[in-house]
Amino acid sequence: MKKNQTKPTIEWASIPAGTFTMGSPESEVDRSRDETQHQVTLSAFKMSKYEVTFEQYDLFCEATSREKPSDRGWGRGNRPVIYISWYDAKAFADWMGCRLPTEAEWEYACRAGTTTPFNTGNNLTTSQANYEGNLPYNNNAKGEWRKKTLPVGSFAPNAYGLFDMHGNVDEWCSDWYESYSTSAQTNPNQQFRGSFRVFRGGCWVVGADECRAACRFSSPNARKDSLIGFRLVSPE
C-alpha cells in the first residue's frame, strides 16, 4: 500500500538580513555567563510563523510509518508537537525540504530588532506568552499559570510576524552548544561535534527569566519531553 505523501502547509515569515548584538548585557537581570555579547551578521531567511503542530507532525508520522508522539492528554491539532527529540525535529525538517534554525538565527528572529530582555520590552506578562506566571520577571506582577501548552498563535506576534518565540514550548536549534566567540561573526553555524544541542525560548513550565531572548539551554539530542518543540527555516 502506498503511504500518504501529503505534506503540511507551512506559513512563513520573511526575516530580513541584518547585524545584531547577540547575547545579553551584564546589566540584564537573571542573565547567565554564557550569554556573552558579540556582533552577528545574518543573511535573509524565512522562518515558520508558528511552532510545528501535532497536526503537521502527525502527517509526517503517517507518511513515514513513525509512531506518533504523546500529547500528554492535552489534545493534538493546533498545539505544538511535544515529546520529540532533536533527531525527530531534524527528520521532519529534512522531510519538508527545510532545516532547523541556527542559534543565531533564532535569537535574531526572536528579538525582531529589539535589544531588551524580551521582544515585548523589559517585561513579559502572561497575556503575552505562556509561561509559569507565578515566576514573573524582575519582581513584576504575577500572572496565570496554565500548566500546559496552548494552541500556537494564542498571543500577538513579534515585529517579524513570529508567534510564541517566548514561552509555550522551547525550540530545538541546529547548533551544538558551546561558549560564544567574542569576535564578530557572519552566518555562524556551530557544527563541531559536541555533547548537547541548543534549544531556546522558554516554555509553559518555566519562569519568565528563562523566556528571555538571550537565554540559552542545551540537552542531549535524544531528549523527549513535554517542554521542547521546534520551528523551521526555509532554504529559500
ChimeraX attribute file (.defattr): number of C-alpha atoms within 10 A of each C-alpha:
attribute: neighborCount
match mode: 1-to-1
recipient: residues
	/A:1	3
	/A:2	5
	/A:3	9
	/A:4	13
	/A:5	11
	/A:6	10
	/A:7	13
	/A:8	15
	/A:9	8
	/A:10	17
	/A:11	10
	/A:12	17
	/A:13	18
	/A:14	18
	/A:15	19
	/A:16	15
	/A:17	12
	/A:18	13
	/A:19	16
	/A:20	20
	/A:21	19
	/A:22	24
	/A:23	24
	/A:24	24
	/A:25	17
	/A:26	13
	/A:27	7
	/A:28	14
	/A:29	14
	/A:30	16
	/A:31	20
	/A:32	15
	/A:33	10
	/A:34	15
	/A:35	17
	/A:36	18
	/A:37	19
	/A:38	16
	/A:39	15
	/A:40	19
	/A:41	19
	/A:42	18
	/A:43	12
	/A:44	13
	/A:45	18
	/A:46	19
	/A:47	28
	/A:48	20
	/A:49	24
	/A:50	24
	/A:51	28
	/A:52	25
	/A:53	21
	/A:54	22
	/A:55	15
	/A:56	21
	/A:57	24
	/A:58	19
	/A:59	18
	/A:60	24
	/A:61	15
	/A:62	15
	/A:63	16
	/A:64	14
	/A:65	11
	/A:66	12
	/A:67	10
	/A:68	16
	/A:69	17
	/A:70	16
	/A:71	17
	/A:72	12
	/A:73	7
	/A:74	10
	/A:75	15
	/A:76	20
	/A:77	15
	/A:78	17
	/A:79	23
	/A:80	29
	/A:81	30
	/A:82	25
	/A:83	17
	/A:84	24
	/A:85	20
	/A:86	25
	/A:87	13
	/A:88	18
	/A:89	25
	/A:90	20
	/A:91	16
	/A:92	21
	/A:93	20
	/A:94	13
	/A:95	14
	/A:96	16
	/A:97	12
	/A:98	17
	/A:99	21
	/A:100	25
	/A:101	25
	/A:102	22
	/A:103	25
	/A:104	25
	/A:105	26
	/A:106	24
	/A:107	23
	/A:108	25
	/A:109	27
	/A:110	27
	/A:111	25
	/A:112	18
	/A:113	16
	/A:114	18
	/A:115	18
	/A:116	17
	/A:117	26
	/A:118	22
	/A:119	22
	/A:120	18
	/A:121	11
	/A:122	14
	/A:123	19
	/A:124	25
	/A:125	18
	/A:126	20
	/A:127	13
	/A:128	16
	/A:129	27
	/A:130	32
	/A:131	33
	/A:132	24
	/A:133	24
	/A:134	15
	/A:135	20
	/A:136	21
	/A:137	22
	/A:138	13
	/A:139	8
	/A:140	11
	/A:141	13
	/A:142	14
	/A:143	17
	/A:144	15
	/A:145	17
	/A:146	15
	/A:147	12
	/A:148	18
	/A:149	23
	/A:150	21
	/A:151	18
	/A:152	20
	/A:153	18
	/A:154	15
	/A:155	15
	/A:156	14
	/A:157	19
	/A:158	21
	/A:159	15
	/A:160	17
	/A:161	18
	/A:162	22
	/A:163	22
	/A:164	27
	/A:165	30
	/A:166	28
	/A:167	30
	/A:168	33
	/A:169	33
	/A:170	27
	/A:171	28
	/A:172	31
	/A:173	27
	/A:174	20
	/A:175	23
	/A:176	22
	/A:177	23
	/A:178	15
	/A:179	9
	/A:180	14
	/A:181	12
	/A:182	10
	/A:183	9
	/A:184	14
	/A:185	15
	/A:186	13
	/A:187	12
	/A:188	16
	/A:189	15
	/A:190	18
	/A:191	12
	/A:192	10
	/A:193	10
	/A:194	12
	/A:195	12
	/A:196	17
	/A:197	24
	/A:198	23
	/A:199	27
	/A:200	29
	/A:201	26
	/A:202	31
	/A:203	28
	/A:204	26
	/A:205	22
	/A:206	21
	/A:207	20
	/A:208	29
	/A:209	22
	/A:210	24
	/A:211	28
	/A:212	31
	/A:213	27
	/A:214	31
	/A:215	21
	/A:216	21
	/A:217	17
	/A:218	17
	/A:219	17
	/A:220	15
	/A:221	18
	/A:222	12
	/A:223	14
	/A:224	17
	/A:225	13
	/A:226	20
	/A:227	22
	/A:228	25
	/A:229	28
	/A:230	29
	/A:231	24
	/A:232	28
	/A:233	22
	/A:234	19
	/A:235	10
	/A:236	8
